[in-house]
Each structure stands twice: as C-alpha cells, then as structure tokens.
C-alpha cells in the first residue's frame, strides 16, 4: 500500500496552521494539546498501515505524547514494540518507516524494543521507566501492548519509584540553584516549572492514585482548593509554552530576555513609569512558580506518606495545638486556624523554639496556605499578633528559615501587604539576579550570618561590629523594608520610609529605634555610593559622611546593612575590592567620629609622611631617601595616598627620580584581590588611554586610578586592576606587566584600542541609557565627570581617548561595575571645562560614543 508523503507533509503543515488559528480565536490550551495529538495519531497510523507491518507488532506513543500533551514544537516520542528480535526484512521496513518520519517533517524520537528489552532498560534508567509508564497504544498488536503494560507494572515498586523521582527532582533543582527566580528561567525544568507538576502525576500514576487532578482529589491526595490552584498553575504554563513555541516556530523552554518583551505584548502588558511590560510578565511567572513549588511540596509529601505511612511513629505532643510527627510540625486539628487565627504566626514560633523540627507536615502546610486569607486588617491590628511577629524577628534561631517559609506560604505578604506587592517582582537593572522579595530575604540571611560564629571567618569585620551592636534584630526590620517600595515609581528609599515608620509605630518601637530603622531605609544606598564613587582620601568626603551618620550606632548599622545588601544582589557584584572600600570608609568615619575636632589637612599630611618614613626605615633606607621625590609632590598627592603607598612609591623611585626612562612596578594588592600598579613616566596627553588599552588587552579591568603630575612634569599614576577572567595568577602577571608596559612606554607605542568584544544579550534587550554629567567639585578647582553606561570591553578606553581629545586632564578615576552596568566617576580639569559649552560638548560626545546600538 503506497502513500503520498508530500501530501502527509502538507497535511501536517496545514494542521499546525489550523491549530495556531484556532488557538488565536479560542485561547484553549487543552484543545490545542489534544488536537495536535489527534492529528499526529492519524498521520502515524496511516503511515504505519502503508508499510504492511506484521500484525504481531505494536506502535505506541510514550512520554508527553503518550500522556496526550503535544506542544507545537515538542518532540514526538515513539516505541515500536516487537515480540522478538527483528529479522533483516523487518529491519529494512523499520528503517524505511523511520526515514518516512523525517520525510513528512515530524521530529520523532523512537526506540525499537522487545518487551524484555523495555523492562531491562526501565530497570537501569528511571527516565526510561518514566517515559514507558505513560505509553499509549496507537496501532498494532493490542495483546502485545497489554502484556508489556502488565509486566512493566509488575516490575514497578511504587515506593522505590517515588524515592527515585524525588531524588531526581532534587538533583534537577540543584542544577538551577534550587530557585525559580532566575532572570531567564527554564519554565519546564527549573523549580516551579512544568516538570514539578509532571513528577506529581508520574508518582501518583505509579502508586495508582490517579492521572488527573480530579482523580488526585477523589483519592484524598489533593484538596478542593488545591485542585483549582493546580489547574490554574498548570494552565498558565501550558499557555506560556504554547505561545513561545508558536512565536519561535521551534522548541524553546527558556524565558530568555530575547522573548520576554514580545511575550509581554502578547499578554497585553504595557510598560509604565514604574514597571516595564516584561517585568509585569515575569512577576506573574514567578508568582505562579512559587505556587507550583508549594503544590509540589505538599502533594509529594502526601503521596510519600500514603505510600509509607509512619503509623509506628506516634505523634509527640508539643502543646495543645501542635505535635511532632516524624520530626515535622503537625497541627492536631486542620481547622484550628479558622477558630484561632493567632496560631498562624505561632506555628512559625513553634518551629523556631523546637530545634528537633525540620519541616511541616503536608496538612500543616495546606492549612497555613488556606489560612493566609484570615490575615485581615483586624488580625494585623491585634496586639498579640504584632508581638508574635516581633518575637519571630527576635528569635535566637530559625529567623531566615521561617521568614522564607512564611513567604512561600504567602503569610509574610499577607501580614505585610507592602511586602506582598513586591513578591515575584523582578528588577531588570541587570545586577539584581533575584526578585525583590528574594533579594530582601537574601539580605536578611546575610545580616543573620554576621551573628553566627560559623561564618565569622567569612565576615570578620561584620562579625565584630554586630557583636557590639545592641538589638541587632532592628537590622532585620531595616532589611525587610529597605527595598519594599521598589516598582512604585519615584525614589524607593523615600517611599519605603513611610512603610517603615508605620510598621515601627504600630509595633510599639521606641522613638530611638524607630528613628534608626527609618534612617537606614532612607539612606541604605549612600554608603556604597560614597565608598565606590568618591575619593576616600579627601578629608571633606569623610567629614561630610560623618556628619550624615552622626554617631557610631548609625555608622555600624549602615555598614552592616550595606554590606549585606551588596552581597545580596548577585554573586557577581561583590568582590574584595568593594569590601575594602567599604571597610576603609567605615574605619575612616570611626576615626573622624572619635576626634574632638576634625583634623586639618596639614595634620593628615604630616601623619602620613611620618608613617611612610617609619616604613622606609623598616627597609633599612636612610632618613634622606625620600627628599628628592617628595620635593616634587604637592599636598594633593599626600592626601590621596596612604602612608604605605607613599613608602612604596618612594622605595621604587629613589634611585630613578630624575631618570628619563619610565618605571612600572606592580604587586598583589595587600588588602584585596587584584594588583596595584605604579606608573612613573614623562607626562603626555594620551598616557591614560595607552595604559587603559594595555590593561584591557592583558585581561584586566581598572577599578581605581589616582593620576598625579609632579612638579617637574612627570606622571606618577597608581592603579588597582582586577583580572576579568579570574585566572588566579596575579603573582605571575606582575613581571609581565612591569616588563611589557614599561617597554611600550619606552617605545612610546600609540594607544591600542582593546577588542570591542560582544555585547551581552541582556544589554541588547534591556539597554542601559548612556548618561554623562560634568559638574564643578566642592572646591571649584576641578570637575566631576559621572558616567553611566552598559559595561563592555573597551568602555574605559573610549572614555579615556574622548577626554584626551578634548584636552582635559584626568586626576582620579573610580570604576564601579554592577553586573552589566558601569557607573564611573572621574575627576578632571583643563580643556576649557570652565566654559559650559565645552562641558556640554564633552558630555554629548561621551553619550554618543557610549550608547548601545540597537
């Protein structure tokens, strides 16, 4: 029997188009999945019949296709079931069938096995066993297929299968860092994705509890309320996957930046001043993922308990309302929260107070999930509930665990409605890799770790600071509110103070504690800005910052919150250099606050010079070794450099101060990662651009630069550079940098532009608008150039060459990289910058050169 393959191919194409058009009209995900299966069933049955296979064979759908869910671009998995090993004639016909699959344009994944081979493969591989468990007969020998099903089930131990799938899920979650909240989530495999729902059906089917949500409810695995939530969550992901497949015309299960804007438009989201359309789309996704993780947790516990009842473990009473079952907190009466809502918060206190508890039973989780609607304005106003919430923050243990559990169950968002608004809210600023609620909980975790002895080696300064801080739980409150107003538009630091003030007053905080929390929320960004963007060697900077913090308590609180905040944005954002800048600002401000009167600049210079001389004597150098160099240096140099740096420069140059040859010295940074590099050579207009180009080509980024010109016309420049590629060979690179950079300066090699590299996808789809602003500094002697741009290779080189072209001189550079975002500050002078028209021209040219092309 012959068959027209071209006609089948056209039928498949037209069928896909019909499905697309029907979906656009009725938006029915289940109908599309079901109808696509039926279309493919029909085509495969006719193709099978056309090759006259023996009646002893069977063709079955397996995997998602066997389950009856076939997405527009999903693979079609088939099992060709044989009664025995195929002979040459049958083998040839099977190869012809497989060739026809490709001829008609279907992406088929196939296996050809006997029943025994299926059983052997299933025994060796849980993935194969799972796919075969969903087998569905398409055509062929029904008796053979029935035998296969019976033997497969006969060999399946539901409890063993459950444990294997549970462990497989754990490993899968680990691959995605156990979070559904990544910027570009895989909505099939990541936690909170389709796979978390599918694994429920797999273990339920293996145990005989059902293959649909309705059957799971009838068998007591799922509650009626959970039934509706499960259906909504599954349907949400079905629509999302269908739309993405139809949009791309191929299989894709990742919500990449490339697709988020288009999908958001399809869902009807529109950007506002407060939120991009894509952020609104992703907030819905993250909230759905959070619901699925809870559904998965509860149902997997229910199925596990049904398969292996722990009847021999008698409940251990905790109090009149709670008991412990197998190390899990259990409510004695699932309806207790309805009659006594105050027990909602008490359940988390019980978890904190009982170290032997390591989780909650499924019915407790389910009861708390349903009880979230009981947290009304009246509930929040009751003194006993307010006291319980504060007690949760003041606990000696379990603070982070229980606040995360409260967030997972939507209890935290119900008690703090302002927190509920930021649940699942992503920040597409390209350096926050967590949703706002998860970031806040990360910051809470970081502050909590400062108090724990096991983390003291990782945060030594923070551990010492918080040990001396009275009532550290106030910092947890500040952490909860520091970003609470994100996404509302306006200054979130200011808007958040209103919520913080209300919370503190409602919960009976003293005026002193309320002032501290509100002050921290208002100023939580200022310390990182000063540390990373201003010159910490300038006494005016320290005096101004000291005036802001006022006393040790505010300084310490702000330091701890800022440290925790930066570390809680992204693993990429924090580094030792930023830690050093923060610690330097903390110590310098402490010293300033301890002085009865601010130290005059001349006193600071004398102190640093004396410190440098002590270090020089340590190296057995004479008391006059410094004279030739220091005569060429002005007060600005001594104010910008530490005593240790002054001594290093003096030792390196005391024989070569009047030598015409350039001098380059490098060393591993003493207080952080990276290298310190000193360059001494005759001053020249393009010197900074040449140095920047060299470091970029060598794979280093400049994070700090101090540019100084001596009285006799030499540049004495200091740099801190970090290895972009993290090769961990800084000591080996010292000799290379000293030799190569010195050689280029001797030969006066023209500036070499570094490779432009590739712009990240994130920046392409969420471009960062280039901004440049030039303003006079506080003293009126120089100008401060502030830049914001998308970070990429060659960025600093572009800035350096543009400044040089305008005849401006560079004095200092502070380079700050926040994920894909660069925020740099330069102190410049000259180049007719006193004329506003020249400043505007330089600003415009920088913005033009730094903008990202679409």
N, C-alpha and C positions, 0 to 999 in steps of 0.2 A: 504494500500500500504506500504510494508516494504522497508527499505532502509539499506544499508550496511554502518554502522557508521565507521567501521575501514577503509573502502575504502575512505570515505569522509575525514577522518583524514589524510590518506596518500596523498590524493589529495591536501589538504591544505599545507602539508609539502612540497610536490614536487612543488606546485605552488609558495611557498615562495622561494624555491631554484632557480626556473626558473627566478623569479623576480630579485633575487640577481645577477644571472649570466648575465641577460640582462642589468642590471644597470652597472655592471662592464664593459660591452662591449660598451654601447652607452652613459652612464653617463646622461641619460634623466630622470630628477626628475619627471616631469609631467607624463611621461609614466608609471613610477613605481606607483605613487599615483593613477592614473586612472585604471591601470590594476589590482592592488590589490583590488580596489573597485569592479571591474567586477568579479574577482574570488570569492570574498565573496558573492556578489549578487547571483551568480549562485548556490553556495553551500546552502545559506539560502533559496532560492526559492525552491530548491528540497527538503530540509528538511521540509519546510512548507507544501509542497504538499503531502509529505509522511504521514502526520498525519491527512489528510482529514478534515481540519478545515472548519467550515461553511462559505459559500460564503459571509456572512454579515460582516466578519472580514477583517481587513487590517493590513499588516505588513509594517512598514516604517522605513527608516534609518533617524537618527537625528544627530545633532552636526556635527563634522568634517566628519563623514561617510556620513551623509546626504548631505553635501556640495560637496562630491566627492573627499575628500582628506583623504586617509587612509595610514598612515605611517606604516612601517614594524611591529612596536610593539605597535601601538596605540590601545586604547580601541575601541570596536565596539558598538556604542550606537543604541539601537532599541526601537521603540514604537509599541506596539501591541494595535491597535485601535479597540474598541468594540462598538457596537451600544447600548449596555445596560450591566448591571452588569452580570458577567458570572454565570451560574448555576454550580452545582457540577461536572457534566460530562465534561463541557468545562474547568472548573478549573483544573481537573485532566489532561486533554490533554495539557493545557498550561504548567503545571508543568513538564510534560514529554518532551515538546519542550525545556524548559529551561535546563533540565538535558542533553538533546542531545547536546546543545551548548557546555557544558563542556566536554562531551564525545568526541567530534570531535576536541577539543583543541583550541576553539576560546574564547577569553576573551570578554564576552558580558556584556554590561551594559544595562539593559532592564527596561521598565516600561509598565504596563498593565493598560490602562485607557479608559474611555469613552470620547467622545468629550467634554462634560461638565466638567468632571474632569480635562481634559487638560487645559481648559480655566480657571478653578479655580486655578490650580497650577501656570499657567502663570501669573495670576493677583497677586499672592502672592510672586513670586520669579522671578526676572529679568533673572537669569541664566537659569531657565526652559523655560521662554518665548523665550530666545535667541536660545536655542537648538531646540525648536519646530519650530521656524521661518525657520530653514534650513531643515525641514522634506522633505523626498523624498520617494515616494511610491515604494516599492519593489514588492509587490504582494498582491492580495486580492481585497477588495471592493473599486473600484475607486470612486464610488459616495460618500461613507462614507468619504474617504480621502479628496475629493473635498469640502465636507461640512465642515470638520474640518479646512481646509485651509481658506475657506471664513470666517468662524466665528472667527478664530484666527486673521485674518487681520482686520475684522470688529471691534474687541475689542482693536486693537493696535492703540495708538496715536503716530505718528512718532516723534513729538516733545518731548513728555514725555519719550518715549523710548530713544531718543537721550540724554536727560539730565540724565537719569538713567545710561546709559552706560558711559557717560562722568564722572559722579561721581564714578562709579565702577572702571573706569580706574585710576582716581586719587588715590583711596584707594589702588589699586593694586600697583601703582608706589610707594606709601608710604611704602609698605611692603618691597620694595627693595631700600629704602633710596633715591628714585627718581633719581637713576643713573644707566645707563647701564654698568658702568665702574668698576664693582667688579672683584676681581681676578678669581672667579669661577661663572660666570654669568648663570642665568637661561634664556636660549635663547628663551623660549616660553613665560614666564610670565613677565620677567623684562622689564623695559623701553627699547625700541629699539628691542624688540623681536617679535615673530610671532603674539602674541596676539594684538600688536599695529596695525598690518595690518588687522587682522581679525575684530577688532572692527570697522574699517572703512567700511568693507563690510556689517557688521550687520546693522549699522545705515543707510547706503546707501540703502540696500535692504528694510528696514522698510519704508524708505521715497520714494521708487520707483525710485531711481536714478541709479539702476543697480547692477549687481552681479559680474562684471568682470572689470578689469582696462580699457578695451576698452569702455565699456558702461559708466564708470565714465567720460572718456574723451569726449565721444559724448554728454553727458549731462552737460558739462561745469564745472564739479567738479574738473577735473584733466587736467593739461596742457599736450601737447605732449611731452615736455621734461621731465616732471614729470612722465609720463607714462613709459618711458624707465627706469628711475631710480627706480620706484616702482617695475617693473618687475625684474630688476637685484637684488634688495634688497630681494624680496620675494624668488627668485630662490636660492640666496645664503643661506638663512636659511633653505630652503627645502633640499638642498644637505647636509647641516650640520646635520640636524636632521635624515635624511635617513642614512647617514654614521654612526652616533653614534648608532642608533637602530640596524643596521646590525652588527656593531662591537661588541656590547654587547649582542645581542640576547634578549634584553628586553627593556622596555620603560625607557628612561632617557633623561631629558631635561636640565641637568646642565652640563656645561663645566668644570668638576672637573679637578684638577691637574692630577688625575689618568689617564685621557684620552687625555690630550692636546698633549703630545708628540707623541702618536700613530696617532692621527688625523693629526697632522702636517706632519708626514711622508706620510700619505695617500695623502695629498695635494701636496706632493713633496717639502716641505720646508726642508732646510738643515741648521744646525747651522753654524754660522760664529763666528769670534772672537768678533764681536760687538753684535750679537743677537743670542739667542737660536732659534731653529726652532719653538718652542711653542710660543715664543714672536712674531715671524712673523705671525703665525696663528692668535694670539689674536689681533694683530694690525689690521689685515683685518676685524676681527669680530667687534671690537669697531668702526671702521670707518663705517661699514655697519649699526651698531646700531645707530650711530649718524645721518646717512641719514634717517633711519626709523623714528626717533623721529621728525625730521623736516617734513617728509611726513605726519606723523600723525597729527602734529600741524596744518599744512596748510589745509589738507583735512577736519579735524574735524571743523576747522573754516569755511571752505567753505560750508560744509553741514549744520552747525548751522545757518549760515547767510541765506542759501536758505530756511531753514525751518521757520525761524523767521526773515524776513527782517526788518531792522531797518529804514524803509523808513521815519518814523516820526522824526528820528534824523537827522537833517540837518547837513552836513559837516561844521565844523568850520575851516575857513582858518587859517593857521599858517604863511605861506609865499607863494610866487608864485609857489612853487613846492610841498609843503606838506600841508595836512589838517588833522584835527582830526575827527574821526568817532567813536562815542561811547567810547571815551577815548583811541582809538587806532590810532597810526600814519598811515596815508594813503597817498600814492603817488597820485597826481592828474592825472598823466599820467604814465601808467605802463612801457612805453618805454623810460622814461626820462633818465634813467641811461646810455642807449646806446648813447644818444646825449650829455649828460653831466656827464661823469663818476665821476667827483669830488663830485657829490652829494651822492655817495655811502657812503663815510665817513661822510658827512654832515648829513645823515639821523640818524646816531647814536648820533651826536652832538645835533640834534633837540630833541632826546629822553632825553638827559641829561639836556637840557635847559628848558624843559616843564614838571614840576612835575605832572601835571594832566594826562599825558600819562602813561598808564600801560602796553603797548604792541604795537604790529604792526598788521595791518590787514593782511589777508592771501595773498592778492595780493602784498602788500609791501614785505612780506617775500619771496614770489615767485620771485618777480622782483630782489631782492637783491641776491637770490640764483643763478639766471641766470647771474647776473652781475659780479659774482666773477671772471669770465674769462676775464673781462675787466681790471682787475688789473695786468697790464703788467709792465715790467721794465721801460717803459716810464711813466706810471702812478706813479710808486713809486719814480721816479726821479723829478717829478714836485714839485716845492716849496710849492704851495698851499696845496697839498695833505700831504706833510710832516708836514706842520704847523697844518693841521687839526688833524693828528694822535697825535701830541704832545698835542694839545688842549684837546683831549679826555682823556689823562692822567692827565692833569692839572685841570680837571673839579672839581667843589665843590661837585657834586653828580653823582651817576649813573655809576661810573667808572667800578666797578665789574660787574654790570648787563650788561652793553653794551659790555664789553670785552667778557663776556660769550656768549652774543648774536652773536657777530662777529665770535667767534669760532664755534658756532653752524651752522652758515651760511657759514663757510669756508672763510670768509672775512679776518679774522686775519691771517690765514695760507697763504692766497694769498698775503697779504701785507708784511708779514714777512715769506718768503719761508723757512727759517731755523726753524720757529715755525711749519710750515705745515708738516715738516718731522717727528716731534715728536707727531703729533696728533694721538691718539689711541695707542700709544706705551706703553706697559706695562713693568714694571720693576719687574722681578721675583727675587727680593732680599728679599722678604718675610717681609719687613716692610713698603714699599710703597704700599698702598692699592688703589692708583689712577693711572691712566695713566699719562704720563709725562705732557701732556697739562693740564689735570685736576689738577694735583699737582701744577703746576705753577699758575693756576688761584686760587687755594686754598691759596697759599702763598700771592698772590696779595690781596685776600679778607682779610687775617689776618692783613696785614700791613694797609689796609684801615680801618679796625676796630679799630686799635690803635688810629686813629684820631677822632673817634666818641665818644661823651660824654656818649652815652648809653652803651658803652662797657668798660668804664673807670674802673668800679668796678672789671671787669674780668682781665684786664691787667693794673693795676695801674702804675707800673714802666714804661711799654712801652708807656702808655698814657702821662706820664710826659716827657719822653725822646723825643717823636716825637713832642710834643707841642713846644719844644725848638729847633727843627731841622729845618733849613732853606731849603726850596724847597723839601718837603717830596716826591713829585712826582718822584724824581730821584730814590727813593727806589722802586717804581713801575717798573721802567725801569730795575733795577737790578734784580727784581723778575722775569720779563719776560725772562731774559737771563741767569739766574743762572744755569738752567739745560737744556739749549737749545741744547747742544751738546751731550746729552745722546744718546746712541745707535750708535755712530760713531766709537767706539773703541778709545783707548787712554784715557787720562785724560780729562774728560768733562769740568773741571774747566778751564783748559788752553785753550782747543779748543773753549770754549764759549767766551773767552775774545776777540777773533778775530771778532766774530759776533757783540759783544757789542761795540767794538771800531769802527767798520764800521758804525753801526747804529748811534752812538753818533756824529761822524764826519759828516755823511750825513745829520743829522737833526740839525746841527748848534750848538751843545753844546759847551760851553766854555771849555778851556783846563782843568780847575779845575773840572768841573762837569764830563767831560769825564774820567778823571783820577779816580774819586771816583767810578763811575759805573763799570769801567773795574776792578778796585782793588777789589770791592765787589764780582764780578763774579769769579775772580781768587781765592779769599780767603774765599768764603762763607761757607766752611766746617771747617775752622780752629778753630773757637771759640768753637764749640760744642766738638771738639776733645780735646782741652786744658781743657775745663771745666769738661768733663766727664772722662778723662783718665790721667790727670796729677795732681800733688799734689799742690793745690792752696795755701797751707801754706808755700810753698817753695818760698822765695823771688826771686830766679833765674828764676822760671817759670813766675812770674808776670813781672819781668824785661824784659825777652825775648818777652813776648806777647806785652808789652807796646811798645817795640822797633818796633814790626811789625805794630801796628796800628798807632803809631806816634802822633796822636792828638785826641781831644775829638770828632770831627766830624766823623772821620773814626771809632772810637770806637762805638759811638752811632749808626751809620748806620749799622755796622756789627752786633751789638747786636740785633737791630730791625729785620734785615733780617734773622738772625739765629733763633731767637725766632719764627718768622712766618714760617720759613722753617721746623723746627722740628714739630711744631703743624700741618703743612700741609701734613705730610707724612701718619699718621694714628692716629686714636683716642687712640690706644694702646701705642704708642711710648712716648707721652708726659705724664709726671707726675710732681707733685710738687717738688720732689727731683731734677729732672733735671732743673726745673725752678729756684730752689735755687742755684744750682751750677752755672748756667748762670748768675744770679744776683750777686753772690759773685764775680765772675771773672770780671764782669762789674764794680762793686764798687771798688774792689782792684786795677784795672787798672786805674780807675779815680783818686784814691788817688795817685798812683805812678806818673801819668802824671802831677799831681798838685805839686809834690815835685821838688824843685830846684835841689836837688841831691838825688840819691837813698839812702834809709835808710839802715844802716848797720844791719846785723843780731842781734848784741848785743842790738841795739836800739829797734828793734822789740820785742825782748825777754823782755826787761825792760818795754816796753809799755804794753805787755800782762800780765806780772806779776802784774803791778800796777793796771790794770783793774780787774784782778782776786781778788786782795786784796780789792778793793772797793766793789765788790760783796760780799765778805766774811763778811765785816763789816756790810753790809745790813742785813745779817742773824745773827747779834749780836755775831759773833765769834771773839775771841781775835786776836790781831795782830801777835801772835806767832803760831796760829793754823796750819799754812802751813809748818812750818820749818821741821818737821820730814819727811814729804813726799817729799818736794822739794829738800832736800839734796840727795835723791835717783834718781833724774831725771836729764837728761842731756839737752843740748841745742836743740837737735833734737826734744825732746818732746815738748818744749815750742814753737818751730817753727811750729809744725804740729797741735797744738791745739789752739783754740780761748780762749780768756780770760774767757768767760762764761763756756767753757768745763773744763778749768783748775780749776775754782772755784767749779764746780760740783764734779769733782773727789776729790778735797781736802776736801770738806764737807762730802763726802761719806766715806772717808778713814781716817779721822784724829784720830779716836779712834782705828782703826784696822790696822794701817800701819804695825805693826810688829806681827800681829795675823796670826797664821798658817792657819786659815780657809779661804776658798775662799769667795769673796764678789761679788755679782752680783746686779747691780742696773739698772733699766730701767725707761724710761719716754717717753711720747709722744714727738715727735720731735717738737721743738719750731718753726722752720721756714718752715716746710713742713709736708707731710703725713708720716706715719710710726713711728717707735720707735728708740730712741737712747738707746743703751745698753752698760754698762761698766762692764768688767770682770777683777777681780784682784785675782790672784792666783799664787802659785809657778809655775815657768816656766817648761815646759815639751815638748818634741818633737812633740807629736801628739795633742797638745792643740787645735790648729786651726781646725784640722779635726773633733775633738769632738764637738766643738762649731758649726761648719758648719752643721754637721749631726743633731744636736739638732734643729737648726732653720729650717732646711728643713722639719724635721718631724712635727714641730709645724706649718708649713704652711707659713713660712716667707722666703723671699729671701734677702740676704745681698747685699746692693748696695755700701757700703763704709766700709772699715775696716782700722783702724790705730793700728798697732801692736807695742807695746813698751816693752822693758825689763828694769827694774830698776837696779840700781847699786847693790842691794842686792839679785838679782836673781828672781824677781817676774815679772810676765806678767801683764801689765796694758794695756788692749786692749779695744778699742772703736769701736762700730759697729752702722751702720744705717741699719735698716731692714724694708722691706715693706711687707705687708700682700698680699700674692699671690692671695688668694681667695677673697680679698676685703670684708672682713666680717664687717668692720667698728666697731670693738670692741677693738681698740688698748688699751684704758684705762683699760679695763677688763683684758687684757692679761699681763699687767705689773706685777701684783702679781704672775701670773702663771710662767712667765719667770724667775722672781727673785727666786722663790722657787724651781722650777724644775731644772733649770740649776745649781743653787748653790748646790743642792742635788747631782746631777750627778758628779759635780767636787769634792765634799767631798768624795763620794764613789768611785771616780776615775773609773767611768764606761768607758769601752773601747769605741772607736769611733763606732757609729752606722750608717751604710750606710742608707741613705733615700731610699724610694721606687723609683725604676727606672722609674716608670710611663710609659706612652705610648708616642712614638714619633709621632708628628703631621704628617698628610698626606702630608702637604706642604713640610716638610723637606724630607720625603721619596722620593718625586718625583722631588724636586729641592734641592738636598743635598748641604749643605754648607761644603766645604772642610775645615777640621781642620788645623789650622796653629799655629805654636808656634815659637817665636823668642826670644832669650835671648841676650841682649847687655849691655855693661857697661853703667852706668849712667854718667851724665856730670861731676860728681866729681870723678868718678873712684872708689868710695868706695863700691858701691852696683851694682846690676844688675837689669835691667828692663826686666821682662818677659811679652810679649804681646801674647795674645791668641785670636783666632777667631774660633768659633765652633757653631754648632747647639745647641740652648738652649734647655735644658730638665732637668727634676728633677735629682738631684744627680751630676750635672755637676761640681759645685764648690767643692763638697766633693771629687770627683775624682782628681781634681787639687790639693786640699789640701793634700790628702794622698800621691800622687805622689811626691810632693815637700818634704814632711816629709821623705819618703823612701830614698830620695837622700841626706838627712842630711842638707838640706838648711833651712835657717831661713826666715820667712816672716815678712816684716816690714809694708807694706801698700797694700791695695787691692782696685782697682777701678772697679766696676762691671757695665757694660753697656749692656742693653738688647734692641735690636732694632727688635721688632717683634719676629721672630723665631731665630734671630741671636744674639749671645753673643760676645761681644768684651771687654775682661777684661785685665787689666794691674796690675801687681804685682811687688813690689819692694822686692827683695830677696838678700840674701848673704849667705856665708858659703858653705858647701858641696863641696868643691874643685871646685867651679864655675870659678875660675881663669884659670883653665885648659880648653882649648877649647874642648877637647874630652869629658869632663864631661858635658859641656853645650850642646853639640850635642846629647849626650846620653839622657839627660833630655828632650830636645826638641823632639827627636824621640819617646820617651816613651809617652809623653803627646799627641802627634799627633795620635799615635796608639790607645791610650785609649779613645780619644775623637772623633775618626772618627765614622761616621754613617754607620752601616752595611746595605748593600743593601737588 
